[in-house]
Every structure is written in structure tokens, then in C-alpha cells.
């Protein structure tokens, strides 16, 4: 939302007046809702979370917000303004940390609590690849142990960022590629012989298409993980689910068949990922580009250290992304 001067329609009032909200106000409302949810959750179990409460109330004085690699200074300032525009909040100190740095802190804390030492005395490379709904954030760190106080069990660790990139590609692009593959189904493809007809249909039914694409995306992930009985289990189950949208999409509801050739593309994740030109060009090629750019930007001094790769973001669960 931040960085765009966009108004979002909320419909009309009873008097017929159009209601809208801009991106900054919507961001403020989202932050307010998240803070309220956290407050309600902690205060519902006062004995369990007493360390976070003051006289039974959650009144935090400090907050930390994790941001993606490609967040600009102006977006950070906008986010700060949105945060402090939240009514009746108690925070007086706000700090920012890059998402990859937050993941790294958790990784180091978890590793030290489990083993008490690094992979090697000279350190290790940690690659964090985070692919969410709209962005890829790839970051390379080198962490080295510099001193250990055995008497107090204290370890001093030096963290060096040796590569960092941000790409505007994510789960939304996977959704787009799946939508394009839906239109490639023979029975649907023949309905839109003209490019302008296809574009008009996509624009008119955008939200329904996104909903269907995300359902199919989850089904693809589930099937790739060996789960049985989902949308993609058989040609019939696939046909039934897609055609449940037929009425709202304006598609024919009778005498429509999905060929076995169409289903073969969807029944296997590897086949879909190979056959879908949009997945190849819009998603996988950019994933490869991001990794290559990250490696190109790295300090090669540490290339011989052990390597740990950490994936973050739900989009990395999609087939072939991690590979």
C-alpha cells in the first residue's frame, strides 16, 4: 500500500455518497487491527502472559517492524507516520529491522541454544531467501564467532552483510501464471479467440480469477507434497471445481468437457511448471536472476565457509521455487 497515492472504494453511504480510503489511512487501520488483535490475545490469558502485562493490560512502550530489502527511506517514513497515527497506542519508541536480519537473529539464537557453537570456528555463510506475495528478498550474511566467555557462557558474534537484493516478484505472479494456464484449457480457450475479449474477461472477473488461482495453487502444493484427494486428484475433480465458477464467470455450464491432455498438465507439478510459459518467464526466470545477482554482489572472501540456506515466505512452498 505504501508508496502509492491510491484511493480504495468502500462503496456508498445510505445517502448515496461515495466512500473511500487512501493507502496511508488503510495502512494505519491495518496496523491498528494487528495491535488490537495482539492486545486481545495476550490479555485473554493474563497468567500465561503476565510478563507482557502491566496491571493486566498490554501497554508496550517499544515496537519493532520488519521491512523488506526494497523498502525505501520514504516508505519507512510513511510506515512510521501510519504507526503513530494509530489512536490510543502506548508505543513511544519504534525501530525497524530488515526481515532477513530478523530471521538471522532467530536462527542464531536457536542455533546457540541448541548447540552452543557455530558450524566452524571461522564462521559460516547464511543465505536467506524470502519470497512472499509480491517480493523476493535475498540476503547473504557471514557470521563469525569472535570470543567465548566460558565462565559466563557468553558468545560474541560478528554479523556481516555480504549481499542483498530485492525483486518485485512473488506469489501474485504465480497467481497470474496460473490464471493464464486456466485460459489455456481447451474448452475455455476457444471462448476467447480475440485478445481484447480475453483481456476484457480477465479485467471483469479479476477477483474471481484470483480466488480460483489461489485455490489451485494450494492444490498444486498439496499434491506435490503427496497429499491425496484434492482438487487435482482426478480429471473429474479438477473439472468440477473449475466449472463451479462457470456461472459467475459467464462460461457455458453445459456440454463442456476438459480433455485428458488438459488435465495431464495439471495433474503433475513438474509438468505444470514445465508447460506453463508464464511460470517460466514471469516466475522461475526471475528467481534464477535474483540468485545470480545475489551471488554476483557477494564478497568472495568468504566463499569457502560452510553454507546454510534458510527459506522464508509462503511462496517458497510452491514447486521448484526452492530447487
Number of C-alpha atoms within 10 A of each C-alpha: 13 17 14 10 9 13 14 11 11 10 11 11 9 7 6 8 9 11 12 14 13 14 18 22 15 17 21 21 17 15 18 20 13 12 15 13 12 13 17 13 13 18 18 13 11 17 11 10 14 15 10 16 16 11 9 16 15 22 14 15 11 11 13 11 15 14 18 19 20 16 13 12 9 11 16 16 12 16 21 16 14 21 22 17 17 19 10 8 15 14 14 10 10 13 10 13 13 17 19 26 19 15 16 20 13 12 14 16 11 12 14 13 10 9 9 13 15 17 16 11 11 14 21 21 22 21 24 22 23 23 26 19 16 14 21 28 27 26 26 25 24 22 20 19 18 12 11 13 9 8 6 7 8 11 15 11 15 12 15 12 15 20 18 21 19 19 17 15 21 24 22 19 18 23 22 19 21 24 21 19 21 20 16 14 17 15 17 15 14 11 13 14 9 9 9 10 12 15 11 12 15 18 11 12 13 13 11 14 22 17 13 18 23 19 15 23 19 15 22 22 16 20 20 17 13 8 12 12 12 15 22 21 16 16 19 14 14 19 17 14 15 15 19 12 15 14 10 10 16 10 14 13 11 8 6 13 15 17 13 13 11 17 18 14 18 25 20 15 21 13 12 19 21 12 14 18 15 20 22 15 12 17 21 18 12 18 22 13 12 21 18 11 16 20 20 11 14 17 14 10 8 15 13 9 17 15 16 13 11 15 17 18 16 13 23 19 17 19 19 11 13 14 6
